[in-house]
């Protein structure tokens, strides 16, 4: 593995970790907001949409880091 490839992989791992933290934070916020008696439905939908976007980004990075091996 070249130095450039190693740096790219390290950068992707770091970004993936950041996204996972943000995803968990959103999950916590969604849980708290959903428990409120008069929760903000619009905010709840926005947070859930953001969470799905993060999940898609995490999946894309994971595929870059561990591509499928073709036989």
N, CA, C and O atoms as CSV, one atom per row, in Angstrom:
chain,resi,resn,atom,element,x,y,z
A,1,UNK,N,N,0.849,-1.173,0.000
A,1,UNK,CA,C,0.000,0.000,0.000
A,1,UNK,C,C,0.893,1.233,0.000
A,1,UNK,O,O,1.800,1.346,0.824
A,2,UNK,N,N,0.640,2.147,-0.910
A,2,UNK,CA,C,1.437,3.363,-0.993
A,2,UNK,C,C,1.030,4.328,0.114
A,2,UNK,O,O,-0.026,4.189,0.732
A,3,UNK,N,N,1.903,5.314,0.345
A,3,UNK,CA,C,1.606,6.311,1.377
A,3,UNK,C,C,0.313,7.063,1.065
A,3,UNK,O,O,-0.482,7.339,1.964
A,4,UNK,N,N,0.106,7.392,-0.205
A,4,UNK,CA,C,-1.092,8.120,-0.600
A,4,UNK,C,C,-2.346,7.285,-0.359
A,4,UNK,O,O,-3.353,7.801,0.126
A,5,UNK,N,N,-2.290,6.010,-0.693
A,5,UNK,CA,C,-3.422,5.119,-0.478
A,5,UNK,C,C,-3.717,4.980,1.008
A,5,UNK,O,O,-4.875,4.968,1.426
A,6,UNK,N,N,-2.646,4.876,1.806
A,6,UNK,CA,C,-2.802,4.765,3.253
A,6,UNK,C,C,-3.459,6.026,3.814
A,6,UNK,O,O,-4.351,5.936,4.658
A,7,UNK,N,N,-3.025,7.202,3.350
A,7,UNK,CA,C,-3.602,8.464,3.820
A,7,UNK,C,C,-5.069,8.575,3.418
A,7,UNK,O,O,-5.897,9.047,4.197
A,8,UNK,N,N,-5.389,8.137,2.196
A,8,UNK,CA,C,-6.780,8.160,1.743
A,8,UNK,C,C,-7.643,7.253,2.621
A,8,UNK,O,O,-8.734,7.640,3.038
A,9,UNK,N,N,-7.152,6.057,2.896
A,9,UNK,CA,C,-7.901,5.107,3.719
A,9,UNK,C,C,-8.060,5.647,5.137
A,9,UNK,O,O,-9.127,5.523,5.738
A,10,UNK,N,N,-6.999,6.244,5.667
A,10,UNK,CA,C,-7.063,6.819,7.007
A,10,UNK,C,C,-8.079,7.951,7.057
A,10,UNK,O,O,-8.848,8.061,8.012
A,11,UNK,N,N,-8.080,8.781,6.039
A,11,UNK,CA,C,-9.035,9.878,5.960
A,11,UNK,C,C,-10.467,9.353,5.881
A,11,UNK,O,O,-11.363,9.897,6.528
A,12,UNK,N,N,-10.684,8.310,5.100
A,12,UNK,CA,C,-12.018,7.718,4.989
A,12,UNK,C,C,-12.466,7.107,6.315
A,12,UNK,O,O,-13.628,7.238,6.698
A,13,UNK,N,N,-11.550,6.444,7.013
A,13,UNK,CA,C,-11.884,5.860,8.319
A,13,UNK,C,C,-12.256,6.964,9.309
A,13,UNK,O,O,-13.205,6.827,10.081
A,14,UNK,N,N,-11.500,8.052,9.276
A,14,UNK,CA,C,-11.771,9.175,10.175
A,14,UNK,C,C,-13.156,9.768,9.865
A,14,UNK,O,O,-13.929,10.054,10.779
A,15,UNK,N,N,-13.458,9.948,8.589
A,15,UNK,CA,C,-14.751,10.500,8.182
A,15,UNK,C,C,-15.890,9.554,8.581
A,15,UNK,O,O,-16.949,9.995,9.027
A,16,UNK,N,N,-15.657,8.256,8.413
A,16,UNK,CA,C,-16.658,7.266,8.791
A,16,UNK,C,C,-16.936,7.338,10.292
A,16,UNK,O,O,-18.091,7.264,10.713
A,17,UNK,N,N,-15.894,7.481,11.092
A,17,UNK,CA,C,-16.073,7.616,12.542
A,17,UNK,C,C,-16.885,8.866,12.879
A,17,UNK,O,O,-17.757,8.823,13.746
A,18,UNK,N,N,-16.601,9.979,12.196
A,18,UNK,CA,C,-17.339,11.219,12.423
A,18,UNK,C,C,-18.818,11.041,12.076
A,18,UNK,O,O,-19.696,11.489,12.813
A,19,UNK,N,N,-19.078,10.392,10.962
A,19,UNK,CA,C,-20.456,10.161,10.541
A,19,UNK,C,C,-21.195,9.248,11.520
A,19,UNK,O,O,-22.373,9.460,11.808
A,20,UNK,N,N,-20.504,8.247,12.021
A,20,UNK,CA,C,-21.132,7.338,12.996
A,20,UNK,C,C,-21.514,8.075,14.277
A,20,UNK,O,O,-22.571,7.825,14.856
A,21,UNK,N,N,-20.644,8.984,14.714
A,21,UNK,CA,C,-20.944,9.767,15.915
A,21,UNK,C,C,-22.144,10.665,15.667
A,21,UNK,O,O,-23.051,10.735,16.496
A,22,UNK,N,N,-22.155,11.356,14.522
A,22,UNK,CA,C,-23.282,12.221,14.194
A,22,UNK,C,C,-24.572,11.419,14.066
A,22,UNK,O,O,-25.633,11.869,14.498
A,23,UNK,N,N,-24.478,10.238,13.475
A,23,UNK,CA,C,-25.642,9.360,13.314
A,23,UNK,C,C,-26.198,8.970,14.685
A,23,UNK,O,O,-27.411,8.989,14.890
A,24,UNK,N,N,-25.326,8.622,15.612
A,24,UNK,CA,C,-25.756,8.249,16.961
A,24,UNK,C,C,-26.361,9.450,17.690
A,24,UNK,O,O,-27.364,9.318,18.392
A,25,UNK,N,N,-25.746,10.617,17.517
A,25,UNK,CA,C,-26.291,11.826,18.135
A,25,UNK,C,C,-27.696,12.120,17.615
A,25,UNK,O,O,-28.585,12.486,18.384
A,26,UNK,N,N,-27.890,11.960,16.314
A,26,UNK,CA,C,-29.219,12.166,15.732
A,26,UNK,C,C,-30.211,11.144,16.276
A,26,UNK,O,O,-31.357,11.482,16.575
A,27,UNK,N,N,-29.777,9.916,16.401
A,27,UNK,CA,C,-30.638,8.870,16.945
A,27,UNK,C,C,-31.090,9.235,18.356
A,27,UNK,O,O,-32.259,9.070,18.705
A,28,UNK,N,N,-30.158,9.729,19.160
A,28,UNK,CA,C,-30.489,10.145,20.525
A,28,UNK,C,C,-31.475,11.321,20.516
A,28,UNK,O,O,-32.433,11.339,21.289
A,29,UNK,N,N,-31.236,12.296,19.641
A,29,UNK,CA,C,-32.107,13.469,19.557
A,29,UNK,C,C,-33.507,13.060,19.103
A,29,UNK,O,O,-34.503,13.566,19.621
A,30,UNK,N,N,-33.583,12.152,18.143
A,30,UNK,CA,C,-34.874,11.668,17.653
A,30,UNK,C,C,-35.638,10.971,18.776
A,30,UNK,O,O,-36.841,11.175,18.936
A,31,UNK,N,N,-34.944,10.163,19.536
A,31,UNK,CA,C,-35.576,9.453,20.652
A,31,UNK,C,C,-36.130,10.433,21.675
A,31,UNK,O,O,-37.266,10.297,22.132
A,32,UNK,N,N,-35.316,11.424,22.030
A,32,UNK,CA,C,-35.770,12.418,23.016
A,32,UNK,C,C,-36.961,13.215,22.492
A,32,UNK,O,O,-37.935,13.428,23.213
A,33,UNK,N,N,-36.881,13.655,21.234
A,33,UNK,CA,C,-37.957,14.456,20.650
A,33,UNK,C,C,-39.247,13.650,20.532
A,33,UNK,O,O,-40.335,14.187,20.740
A,34,UNK,N,N,-39.133,12.384,20.203
A,34,UNK,CA,C,-40.316,11.537,20.052
A,34,UNK,C,C,-41.014,11.304,21.395
A,34,UNK,O,O,-42.209,11.007,21.427
A,35,UNK,N,N,-40.285,11.436,22.491
A,35,UNK,CA,C,-40.864,11.208,23.811
A,35,UNK,C,C,-41.598,12.426,24.366
A,35,UNK,O,O,-42.334,12.317,25.347
A,36,UNK,N,N,-41.400,13.577,23.743
A,36,UNK,CA,C,-42.068,14.783,24.217
A,36,UNK,C,C,-43.556,14.716,23.883
A,36,UNK,O,O,-43.931,14.266,22.800
A,37,UNK,N,N,-44.403,15.160,24.807
A,37,UNK,CA,C,-45.847,15.091,24.554
A,37,UNK,C,C,-46.278,15.934,23.341
A,37,UNK,O,O,-47.185,15.545,22.606
A,38,UNK,N,N,-45.644,17.055,23.143
A,38,UNK,CA,C,-45.964,17.918,22.003
A,38,UNK,C,C,-44.737,18.052,21.109
A,38,UNK,O,O,-44.312,19.162,20.787
A,39,UNK,N,N,-44.171,16.918,20.710
A,39,UNK,CA,C,-42.984,16.924,19.873
A,39,UNK,C,C,-43.211,17.622,18.543
A,39,UNK,O,O,-44.323,17.616,18.014
A,40,UNK,N,N,-42.179,18.210,18.016
A,40,UNK,CA,C,-42.222,18.918,16.746
A,40,UNK,C,C,-42.101,17.896,15.612
A,40,UNK,O,O,-41.014,17.387,15.338
A,41,UNK,N,N,-43.221,17.604,14.961
A,41,UNK,CA,C,-43.240,16.565,13.920
A,41,UNK,C,C,-42.352,16.930,12.727
A,41,UNK,O,O,-41.684,16.069,12.154
A,42,UNK,N,N,-42.350,18.216,12.359
A,42,UNK,CA,C,-41.518,18.646,11.235
A,42,UNK,C,C,-40.041,18.434,11.564
A,42,UNK,O,O,-39.283,17.929,10.735
A,43,UNK,N,N,-39.636,18.817,12.768
A,43,UNK,CA,C,-38.246,18.631,13.180
A,43,UNK,C,C,-37.907,17.148,13.235
A,43,UNK,O,O,-36.817,16.742,12.834
A,44,UNK,N,N,-38.821,16.355,13.721
A,44,UNK,CA,C,-38.613,14.914,13.798
A,44,UNK,C,C,-38.381,14.326,12.407
A,44,UNK,O,O,-37.480,13.508,12.223
A,45,UNK,N,N,-39.183,14.736,11.432
A,45,UNK,CA,C,-39.004,14.252,10.053
A,45,UNK,C,C,-37.671,14.704,9.480
A,45,UNK,O,O,-37.002,13.943,8.781
A,46,UNK,N,N,-37.283,15.938,9.775
A,46,UNK,CA,C,-36.001,16.451,9.267
A,46,UNK,C,C,-34.825,15.685,9.854
A,46,UNK,O,O,-33.870,15.360,9.149
A,47,UNK,N,N,-34.900,15.399,11.149
A,47,UNK,CA,C,-33.821,14.655,11.792
A,47,UNK,C,C,-33.727,13.235,11.226
A,47,UNK,O,O,-32.633,12.722,10.990
A,48,UNK,N,N,-34.878,12.613,11.012
A,48,UNK,CA,C,-34.884,11.260,10.450
A,48,UNK,C,C,-34.324,11.253,9.030
A,48,UNK,O,O,-33.596,10.335,8.653
A,49,UNK,N,N,-34.657,12.265,8.249
A,49,UNK,CA,C,-34.138,12.362,6.885
A,49,UNK,C,C,-32.625,12.543,6.915
A,49,UNK,O,O,-31.904,11.906,6.147
A,50,UNK,N,N,-32.146,13.410,7.799
A,50,UNK,CA,C,-30.697,13.627,7.938
A,50,UNK,C,C,-30.010,12.325,8.356
A,50,UNK,O,O,-28.926,12.009,7.866
A,51,UNK,N,N,-30.623,11.590,9.237
A,51,UNK,CA,C,-30.064,10.324,9.699
A,51,UNK,C,C,-29.943,9.326,8.549
A,51,UNK,O,O,-28.947,8.611,8.448
A,52,UNK,N,N,-30.968,9.278,7.673
A,52,UNK,CA,C,-30.907,8.390,6.508
A,52,UNK,C,C,-29.804,8.804,5.538
A,52,UNK,O,O,-29.125,7.953,4.964
A,53,UNK,N,N,-29.630,10.104,5.358
A,53,UNK,CA,C,-28.559,10.597,4.488
A,53,UNK,C,C,-27.198,10.175,5.038
A,53,UNK,O,O,-26.325,9.741,4.287
A,54,UNK,N,N,-27.028,10.304,6.338
A,54,UNK,CA,C,-25.769,9.889,6.965
A,54,UNK,C,C,-25.536,8.393,6.783
A,54,UNK,O,O,-24.416,7.961,6.508
A,55,UNK,N,N,-26.591,7.612,6.936
A,55,UNK,CA,C,-26.484,6.157,6.766
A,55,UNK,C,C,-26.029,5.820,5.347
A,55,UNK,O,O,-25.187,4.943,5.150
A,56,UNK,N,N,-26.591,6.520,4.361
A,56,UNK,CA,C,-26.177,6.302,2.969
A,56,UNK,C,C,-24.700,6.652,2.767
A,56,UNK,O,O,-23.971,5.926,2.093
A,57,UNK,N,N,-24.267,7.768,3.356
A,57,UNK,CA,C,-22.860,8.170,3.236
A,57,UNK,C,C,-21.943,7.154,3.911
A,57,UNK,O,O,-20.881,6.821,3.384
A,58,UNK,N,N,-22.354,6.666,5.072
A,58,UNK,CA,C,-21.542,5.667,5.767
A,58,UNK,C,C,-21.426,4.400,4.928
A,58,UNK,O,O,-20.347,3.817,4.827
A,59,UNK,N,N,-22.526,3.977,4.330
A,59,UNK,CA,C,-22.510,2.780,3.488
A,59,UNK,C,C,-21.588,2.964,2.285
A,59,UNK,O,O,-20.864,2.044,1.906
A,60,UNK,N,N,-21.617,4.151,1.688
A,60,UNK,CA,C,-20.763,4.426,0.537
A,60,UNK,C,C,-19.283,4.366,0.925
A,60,UNK,O,O,-18.470,3.803,0.193
A,61,UNK,N,N,-18.943,4.939,2.060
A,61,UNK,CA,C,-17.551,4.905,2.521
A,61,UNK,C,C,-17.139,3.479,2.846
A,61,UNK,O,O,-16.031,3.063,2.510
A,62,UNK,N,N,-18.010,2.732,3.490
A,62,UNK,CA,C,-17.702,1.337,3.819
A,62,UNK,C,C,-17.445,0.531,2.551
A,62,UNK,O,O,-16.552,-0.316,2.530
A,63,UNK,N,N,-18.211,0.782,1.499
A,63,UNK,CA,C,-17.987,0.077,0.229
A,63,UNK,C,C,-16.642,0.459,-0.374
A,63,UNK,O,O,-15.975,-0.386,-0.971
A,64,UNK,N,N,-16.235,1.708,-0.229
A,64,UNK,CA,C,-14.925,2.136,-0.736
A,64,UNK,C,C,-13.784,1.469,0.027
A,64,UNK,O,O,-12.764,1.095,-0.552
A,65,UNK,N,N,-13.979,1.329,1.334
A,65,UNK,CA,C,-12.935,0.745,2.166
A,65,UNK,C,C,-12.858,-0.772,2.039
A,65,UNK,O,O,-11.780,-1.355,2.156
A,66,UNK,N,N,-13.989,-1.402,1.802
A,66,UNK,CA,C,-14.042,-2.866,1.682
A,66,UNK,C,C,-14.835,-3.276,0.457
A,66,UNK,O,O,-15.950,-3.786,0.574
A,67,UNK,N,N,-14.266,-3.056,-0.713
A,67,UNK,CA,C,-15.016,-3.408,-1.935
A,67,UNK,C,C,-15.234,-4.912,-2.022
A,67,UNK,O,O,-14.444,-5.704,-1.508
A,68,UNK,N,N,-16.332,-5.288,-2.690
A,68,UNK,CA,C,-16.621,-6.706,-2.915
A,68,UNK,C,C,-15.522,-7.312,-3.766
A,68,UNK,O,O,-15.072,-6.711,-4.741
A,69,UNK,N,N,-15.093,-8.511,-3.390
A,69,UNK,CA,C,-14.107,-9.215,-4.201
A,69,UNK,C,C,-14.842,-10.047,-5.232
A,69,UNK,O,O,-15.734,-10.828,-4.900
A,70,UNK,N,N,-14.468,-9.875,-6.452
A,70,UNK,CA,C,-15.108,-10.637,-7.539
A,70,UNK,C,C,-14.264,-11.857,-7.854
A,70,UNK,O,O,-13.039,-11.778,-7.944
A,71,UNK,N,N,-14.928,-12.967,-8.018
A,71,UNK,CA,C,-14.223,-14.213,-8.285
A,71,UNK,C,C,-13.798,-14.292,-9.731
A,71,UNK,O,O,-13.186,-15.279,-10.141
